[in-house]
Structure formats: structure tokens, C-alpha cells
């Protein structure tokens, strides 16, 4: 049998069995070139990129307008749905000290810059921590109350993922700076 034969003669049988794949093995360089794919997006033209950017800008503008007007159809997915709407309305109907957290913190920072007396500075820092602890307790009570009312309204186990952070951050924002904009007045609690 020669080295270049593509069949093997079997001594006890009259038939021959083909050997090999019938073509040469490709070189590594050729195989890697065939498998090469661009990392991001393929070969997009300049016009395609501009069109994609324009579409994203339009989508963001539409979402921002929806956040300001309360139009849930065009809001980003994390704000859509009756459950999220109910939670926003519950938080917006309340008056809380937690929404003044940022202005209070800023005032304490500014005041501590001008206080030279260490005793007065110590009392200011203690008052700052007392205010922070009070706001933390209030936010905890709000989220606990919201959970009870939500489960009474929608059923147990229906709380959306990330509900606690969603409501806490909304409660700690000043009312006029909340996004989506509040759709209820203070005291207009949603149906429980």
C-alpha cells in the first residue's frame, strides 16, 4: 500500500474502505480568517450609525416627555405597570421629612464650615446623625406600610423586583424633583 492511497485493502474481505476526508486539512491561518467576526456591530456604514443615534435620541426624548407627563405607554420599562403606578401614587400622597434629606444634609455641611467652636460643631454633628436616623426610621416605616397595603390590594408575592429601592429613592426625593412627575395631590392615597 502506498502512502498516497485513499483506500485500504482488507485481507479477509474483497471490499475496500475509504480513508480520510477526501480533502486536505486547511491551514490554521485560513481557518482563523474564516472564523473572524467583528467584535461589535459588524460593518455598519456612517449613515447606519447616524440613523441609530438619531433613533436613540428620539426614543429618549419620547421617554422623557412621557416621564414628565405621566404617559405610561412611552415610559421606560422600569416605570410601567399598575403596580409601579400604585407605589408612586402611594409615596406621592404622603408628606414626609425624608424628602428634605438632601437640603438638610447640604445645610449641615455649609453650617459646619462656618462653625469654629468645637463644642457647637459636636452638637451639630450629633443633631445631623439624629436627623439621619429619624429619616431612616421614617423611610423604613413607609416601606413597611406600603408593603402591607400593596399586598392587600394586589395579593401576596406580587411586589415587583426592586420595589424597596424604587420607593425609598422616590420618598427621599423632593416632590417637585421626582420623575415620573407626581400624578396625585398630597392626601390622595390610591385604593387599598
C-alpha positions in Angstrom: 0.0 0.0 0.0 1.4 3.3 -1.0 1.5 6.5 1.2 -0.9 8.4 -1.1 -3.6 5.7 -1.4 -7.0 6.8 -0.2 -8.3 3.3 0.4 -7.1 0.3 2.5 -7.3 -3.3 1.2 -8.5 -5.7 3.8 -7.0 -9.1 3.6 -10.1 -11.2 4.5 -12.6 -9.2 2.6 -12.8 -8.2 -1.1 -14.1 -4.7 -0.4 -12.1 -1.5 0.2 -12.9 1.1 2.9 -12.3 4.8 2.2 -9.8 6.6 4.5 -9.6 10.3 5.2 -12.0 13.1 4.5 -11.2 13.5 0.8 -9.7 17.0 1.0 -6.6 18.5 2.6 -6.7 19.9 6.1 -7.0 23.7 5.9 -4.1 25.8 7.2 -4.5 27.4 10.6 -4.3 30.9 9.1 -7.1 30.2 6.6 -9.3 28.7 9.3 -8.8 31.6 11.7 -9.6 34.1 8.9 -12.8 32.1 8.1 -13.9 32.3 11.8 -13.0 36.0 12.2 -16.0 38.1 13.2 -16.0 41.8 14.2 -16.4 42.4 17.9 -19.1 45.0 17.8 -21.9 45.6 15.3 -20.4 44.4 12.1 -19.6 46.7 9.2 -22.1 49.5 9.7 -21.8 52.4 7.5 -21.6 56.0 8.7 -25.3 56.6 7.7 -26.4 53.5 9.7 -24.6 54.7 12.8 -26.1 58.2 12.5 -29.6 56.7 11.9 -29.2 54.5 15.0 -28.1 57.5 17.1 -31.0 59.6 15.8 -33.4 56.8 16.7 -32.0 56.5 20.2 -32.2 60.3 20.7 -35.8 60.3 19.6 -36.6 57.3 21.9 -35.0 59.1 24.9 -36.9 62.3 24.1 -40.2 60.4 23.9 -39.4 58.6 27.2 -38.5 61.9 28.9 -41.7 63.6 27.7 -43.7 60.6 29.0 -41.9 60.8 32.4 -42.9 64.5 32.7 -46.5 64.0 31.5 -47.3 60.6 33.2 -47.9 58.8 29.9 -47.2 55.2 30.9 -47.2 53.8 27.3 -44.0 55.6 26.5 -42.2 55.4 29.8 -39.1 53.3 30.3 -39.9 49.7 31.3 -38.9 50.2 34.9 -41.7 52.7 35.5 -44.5 50.9 33.7 -47.4 48.9 35.0 -50.2 49.3 37.5 -48.1 48.1 40.4 -45.4 50.7 39.9 -48.0 53.4 39.4 -49.7 52.4 42.6 -46.4 52.6 44.5 -45.6 56.0 43.0 -49.1 57.3 43.9 -48.7 56.0 47.5 -45.4 57.7 48.0 -46.6 61.0 46.3 -49.7 61.2 48.5 -47.6 61.3 51.7 -45.8 64.2 53.3 -42.5 63.1 54.8 -39.4 64.5 56.3 -37.3 62.1 54.2 -37.9 64.2 51.1 -36.0 67.0 52.7 -32.9 64.8 53.3 -30.7 66.4 50.6 -31.4 70.1 51.6 -30.9 69.2 55.3 -27.6 67.5 54.5 -26.4 70.4 52.4 -27.3 72.9 55.2 -25.4 70.9 57.7 -22.3 70.8 55.5 -22.5 74.5 54.9 -23.0 75.3 58.6 -20.1 73.1 59.8 -17.8 75.1 57.5 -18.6 78.3 59.4 -18.6 76.9 62.9 -15.3 77.3 64.6 -16.3 76.2 68.1 -15.7 72.5 68.6 -18.5 72.1 71.2 -21.1 73.7 68.9 -19.7 71.6 66.0 -20.1 68.4 68.0 -23.7 69.3 68.8 -24.3 70.0 65.1 -22.9 66.6 64.1 -25.0 64.9 66.8 -28.1 66.7 65.5 -27.2 65.7 62.0 -27.0 62.0 62.9 -30.3 62.2 64.8 -32.0 63.7 61.8 -30.5 60.9 59.6 -31.6 58.2 61.9 -35.1 59.7 62.1 -35.3 59.8 58.3 -34.1 56.2 58.1 -36.8 55.1 60.5 -39.4 57.1 58.6 -38.4 55.5 55.3 -38.5 52.1 56.9 -42.0 52.7 58.3 -43.1 54.0 54.9 -41.9 50.9 53.0 -43.4 48.6 55.6 -46.8 50.4 55.3 -46.6 50.3 51.5 -45.9 46.6 51.5 -48.9 45.8 53.7 -51.3 48.0 51.6 -49.8 46.7 48.3 -50.3 43.1 49.3 -53.9 43.8 50.4 -54.5 45.5 47.0 -52.6 43.2 44.6 -52.1 40.0 46.6 -49.1 38.5 48.3 -46.0 37.9 46.3 -46.9 40.4 43.6 -44.3 43.1 44.6 -42.1 43.9 41.6 -38.4 43.3 41.8 -36.5 46.2 43.3 -39.7 47.7 44.8 -38.0 48.8 48.1 -35.2 50.8 46.5 -37.7 52.2 44.0 -39.9 53.5 46.8 -37.1 54.6 49.1 -35.4 56.7 46.4 -38.7 58.2 45.4 -39.6 59.0 49.1 -36.2 60.7 49.6 -36.5 63.0 46.5 -38.2 66.3 46.9 -41.7 66.2 45.4 -41.1 68.6 42.6 -37.9 66.8 41.5 -39.5 63.3 41.3 -39.5 61.6 38.0 -42.0 60.4 36.8 -43.9 63.5 37.9 -46.4 63.0 40.7 -49.9 62.4 39.3 -51.8 62.8 42.7 -52.1 65.5 45.2 -51.0 65.1 48.8 -53.5 63.1 50.8 -55.0 61.4 47.6 -54.0 57.9 48.5 -54.6 55.1 45.9 -57.2 52.5 46.5 -56.1 50.0 49.1 
